[in-house]
Amino acid sequence: MGMSRRTILTSLSLIGLLRPIKSLAKETAMMNSEAIEQNLINSQSSNEFWFWVKQSFTVSPSILNLNNGGVSPQPKSVQDAFVRYNQISNEGPAYFMWRILDQGREPIRKKLAQLAGCSPEEIAINRNTTEGMDTIIYGLDLKEGDEVVLAKQDYPNVINAWNFRELRDKIKLVWVNLTLPSEDKDYLVQSYVSKFTSRTRVVNLTHMINWNGQILPIKEIAEEARRRGIYVLVDGAHTFAHIDFKIPELGCDFFATSLHKWLCAPFGTGMLYIRKELIKQIPPLFPNDNPYSEDIRKFESLGTRSFPAEMAIADALNFNDLIGIARKEERLRNLKNYWVEKLKRLPSVKILTPLKKGFSCGLGIFSIDGKKPEEISDYLFTKHKIFTVAINWENIHGVRITPHIYTSESDLDRFADAIAEYVKS
Ligand SMILES: Cc1ncc(COP(=O)(O)O)c(C=O)c1O
């Protein structure tokens, strides 16, 4: 499981560590992944380390992908594991998937719980954020007239699910319309809290808003909500394995995320956290034989799904461990700051993402006066083969730029030069 010792050694020798590789091999054989990570931290300059990370991916040299916010590529070690597990499965699917590979699920749950900072008994492994959010949105026992506070800037799938509950069950949706970017914690908290009434049952929060990278002060909003007995549901699609936090610190009741985003796990893998005491209240979308049980595994009666994808989550977790979440967050924030610093000097460019630490990280958005977002992103792709995404959602209009850990400063120079040329023309 994880990066094979051979892969690690090849990578280390590639970047020329100071110590002879033979003695390193001997040491490495005795090391666990934490010790290997420590060795990397101690032995290399930051540039060498991030070069090694870049080499661990297989991204196309033909395009520069700055839309990693959509979905992440997987490191080679994860892709290889996926292929391996698929081949094993095909030797006899019912036997190898259900009797052999399936045994990997509990260790993965434990490892996910370690990164999330909660009990494994609070983690269900599923396919994506949408599934996790819908599990809660449809699972909560809400009656006609019950109120749910949510924002116009939430994710469309989530909004659609709440709209459907309103239509079907006559609950009342109470909308927050955020003016973003904001580095004003009080404003953000009050935008939600001012909507709470005695009928409010749920507040729906997006931890990092996908349109512009805004991070919401979940902890402060959750404190106000829970004091009033309001459930706190968090869409964490963009924060898990991106920023350094533990789910219980947020004080939320439910947290859904996709592992194919910042964790770089196989496509179609996700995770749902439910605070232990609440598990029994939420029946699964796909019921098992005891929908009101206290066992988080009741949310995993999904029918046949991709075992190779699910099992290779472990390899993505190992790769993530090797980098370390604190260092990953710092790198992602630095990359955002790097391109922002270059663009913000250009006339007519506006940065629509908050820059203060705690309010954003790796995902950012900019606009150019007089230009439509799609004109800018079309120019970037047609002329420079730089792939980005134009955002036009509610009051947010711009081009979203999402580097990832494999993106280099010189990649971002290329992007910034392209925008400088565009602004001049
Ligand atoms: C904030 C947010 N929530 C939910 C989702 C849905 O994620 P998935 O398609 O993995 O279910 C996304 C996807 O980009 C997102 O940005």
The ligand as an ORCA input file, in Angstrom:
! r2SCAN-3c Opt
* xyz 0 1
  C     -18.493     23.665     -2.793
  C     -18.774     22.390     -3.538
  N     -19.672     21.529     -3.049
  C     -19.950     20.375     -3.657
  C     -19.334     20.017     -4.830
  C     -19.704     18.733     -5.481
  O     -18.626     17.846     -5.485
  P     -18.811     16.418     -6.147
  O     -19.082     16.640     -7.600
  O     -17.527     15.735     -5.916
  O     -19.980     15.767     -5.470
  C     -18.395     20.873     -5.390
  C     -17.729     20.538     -6.646
  O     -16.959     21.264     -7.211
  C     -18.109     22.094     -4.727
  O     -17.219     22.971     -5.232
*
